[in-house]
Amino acid sequence: MLKENLRWIEVSVGRGSCLSLAWAGALAFLTLANVSGWANEPEGQVILEDSFERSESDDSKEQVGGGWSTNSKSRAQGQKQVDLVDGAMHIRRAEVADHGVSVVHDLEFKDATIRMRFRLRPQDELGINIADMNEKSVHAGHLCVAKFRIGSVEMMDLKTGNMKKETRALRQAGNVSEELAQMLKGKKKKFELGLKPNEWHDLEVKIHGAEMTVRVNDRLVGSFQSEGIDHPTKSRIRLAVPKQAWVDDVTVWRH
């Protein structure tokens, strides 16, 4: 990976290695050419780009920076749940938390492509959740989500599915009819993945109209169409982590 290779170059040259600066430059160039693992770059305007190459001034406090915020204060009694480590973001739910970790960045778009690197243990999950906090027909602005695990990715229309306020109330009351349950089945679609745990992988979530398409490691995984995905005013991206996850090199293009 780019960051690891560049650090190796820096250490090798700094310690007086026989590696020449010319060879170091050549290796850096080749590494840069292959860093992302993506064959092509999406068209559109880059509205977010973050490689997390920064340090916290106080390691005991949550200082994500870059325009990100979290729910640690409201859900984890203020305990630190997001840490910057070696140029990546480590997200880990605190034991006292009453909700999964939500790492938030406000962005405005209708259609977009979201890319990032991620690393999960076998038991972990990373959700790429899209929201509009001004949409009052749903709970907490939830519109749609792609939930990544080592073995699968699940795409869901939350606006007309689980997070529609009337539907959510029925689910919480345990009053879901067979008709409603059948309708909710059509609001999500799952695809199998065979990813190695504890290794870095590349993900892409593309939203175009009512369609969400997912690629992993530059391989098409699948697409899902549902009316809630076509919501016209998306204004927030949430990284939703029930347990633990690593994230790096986040880029968002608006189309």
N, C-alpha and C positions, 0 to 999 in steps of 0.2 A: 504494500500500500504506500501511497505517496508520503504520508507523514513519517511512517516508520523508516522508509528508505532515505529520506532527506536527513533524518536525525542520525542514521548510520553514517552517511557521508560526512556530516558535520563532526561527529565524534572521531571518525577515522582520520580526517584531515587535521583536526585539532590535536590529536595525539601524535602527530608526526608520522603517520602511516606513509608507506611508499606509494599509496594511491595518489596520482598526480591530479592537479586541479583540472586538467583537461579531461581526464577520465571521469572525474567527479561531475563535471559539467555535462558530459555525454550521458552518464547514468541518470542524472537529474532530468535531462530532456526526455529520455526514453520513459522514465517513470511518469512524468507529467503527461506524456502522450497516452498512457494507458491507465490513468488513475481511476476514472469513473467506472470503467467496464461497459459504458454505453457507446453504441456505434454512432448514434446521432444525437444532436442537441435539439430540443423542441423549439419551435418557432414561438415568438411572442416576447413580451416584456418581462424581464426578471424583476420581481417585486420583493423577493426575499432570497438572501444568500448568506449562509452562516456556516463557517467551518469550526467555530468554537475555539479558535486559537487565541485564547485570552486567559488571564488568571484572576482569581478572586482575591480581593484585598484582605478579606478575613475568611479563612477556610472554615470557620465554625458557623458562618452564616450562608444563607442561600443567596447567591449573587450571580444569577445566570447571565444577565446583561443581554445586549443585542435585541432589545424590544420584547423579550420573553417574560412571562409571568407564570405563577403557579398557584395551586390551591392549598399550599402547605399551611398557610396561616389559618384558613377557615376549616380545614379538614384534618390537619395533623398537629394541632396545637402549636403551630409555628415551628415544628421541628424541621430540620433540613432534609429534603427529599431529592433534591437535584444538585449534582456536583459536577464541576468541570475538571476532568482528569485527562492529562496528556492529549489535549486538543480534541476531546470528545465530551459528550454530555451523558452522564450516568444518572439514571432515574431509578429510584428505589423507594418503595412505599414504606413509611415508618410504621412501627408496630402499633402506635397509638392512633393511626389514621382510621377514620370511619368511612373512607371512600378511596378509590384508586387515585393515583397521581394524575393530575391534569396540567400539562405544560402548554401554555397558550401563547399564540401570536396573532394579533389582529391584522387582517389583510382584507382588501376589498376586491372581489372578482365574481364572475359568473361561471366562466370556464377556465380551467387551469390545469397545469401539469405539476405534480409535486414529486420531487426525488429526494432520497436520502439514503445513507448507509445505516444499517441496524444490526444489532447482535443480541441474540436471545438464548436463554437456557431452555431446556426441554419443556419446563413448566410455565414459561413466560408468554406474554402477549403484548403487542404494540398496536394500538388503534390510531389510525389517521382519521380524525373526526372533524367534520365540517359543520359550521354553525352560523346562524344569523341571530344575534342577540335581540334584534328588533322583531323577530317573528314570534308572535304571542300564541299561535295555535299549537306550539309544541313546548315540551319541557326543556328549559335551559338552552333554547335555541337550536337543538339538535336537528340536523338535516339528513346527513348520511355519514357512513363510516366504512372503512376497510380495516378489518381486524386481522393482523398477521400473527401467525404462530409458526413453529418449526414445521408442522405437518399440514397446515392449511391456511388459506386466506378466505375470509367471509366478507362479502359486500352487502350492505344493508341500506335500505331507504328508511330512515328514521322519521322523516317528516310525516309520511302517510302511514307509517307502521308503528313500531313500539313506542315512540316518543310523542305521538299525537296525544294531546292532553286527555281526551275522552277515552282513548284506548288504554293509555297508561293507568288511568283511574280504575278501569275495569280489571286490568291485570293485577293491580295492587289489591283489589278487593276479592280476587280469585273468582271473578264472574265473567270468564271468557267463554263465549258460546262456541259451538263447533264451527259455525259460519265465520266468526271472527278469527278463530285459530287457523282456519284454512286460508283466510285472506292474508294473515300475517306470514304464512309460509311463503307466499308469493312476493314478499317484501325483502327477501334476502336470497343470496346464492353463495354456495361454498365451493371452493376448488381445492384440490389436494396440492400440497407442496412436499418436497423431500429435502429440506434444507438441513445442513449440518449445524448442530447447536454450538454455541460459544465461538462462532466464526462470523466475520463481517460479511454481509450481503447487501446488495443494492435493490431498492424498491422504487417503483414508479406508480403513482396513482394519477390517472388522467380523467378529468371530468369534462365532458362535451355534451351539452344539452342534457338529456335524460339518461345518458350512458356513462357508467364508470368502467374504466379499463385498468387492469393491473398487470404490470410486468415485474418480474423478479430476476435479477442478474441478466438483464437484457433479453429475457425470454417471456413471450406472451403467456400469461396464466389464464386470463379469461376476462369476460365483460358481463355487465349486468345493467339492464335498463329498468327504470322505474320513475314515475312522475315526480316524486319528491326530490330526486337528484337534480332536476331542472329548475330548482328554486332560483329566482333571478338575482337575489342579492345575498351572496355569501360574504361573511365579514370576519370569520375567525377560523383558525386552524388549531385544533387541540391534539397533542400527543397524549393518548390515554393509556396509562400503564397500571394494570391491576397489581402487579408484583414488582418486576424489575426489567429494565431494558437499557441498552446503550444505543445512542443516536449520534450521527455525525454528518457533516457535509449536506446540510439541508438547502435545497434550491427550489423556488416556486416561480413558474412562468405563468403570467396572465395572457389568455388568448383573446 
